[in-house]
Amino acid sequence: MDTKEKKKMRKCNICGNSRPEVWYKTKDKKTCRSCERGWRGFYYRYLVQQRQLTLFQRTASRLGYMGAGFLMAGQHTLEPLLFMAGFCCVLIQVFSRKQWNLVILQLNGLIAWTIHFINQLN
């Protein structure tokens, strides 16, 4: 190996092997392509993927904050309509994030306060 080839070799931060420059996607990348293509690389990338929120997700997030405000106001006044509005708004947020356990929890609260509201009318 001559000196030109040694300058083009870099050491991978995961496997520790010295590899040529072409094994890296960019000049700033510290992980070689073979380590990125392993199942761990795909799994880690899946866990921390960077993504832009859609319009529906941004709106749902804002509705969730508004719903949390309604729920806090409902606890101070014990007004069923505030609880129902709060649970509806938060339900949209957790549905957009696909948090199904929280969707069921919000539906439970919404049904309970709806029954309370109907019984209060009679």
ABEGO torsion letter per residue (X at the ends): XBAAAAAABBBBAAAGBBBBAAABABAABABBAAAAABAAAAAAAAAABBBBBBAAAAAAAAAAAAAAAAAAAAAAAGBAAAAAAAAAAAAAAAAAAGBAAAAAAAAAAAAAAAAAAAAAAX
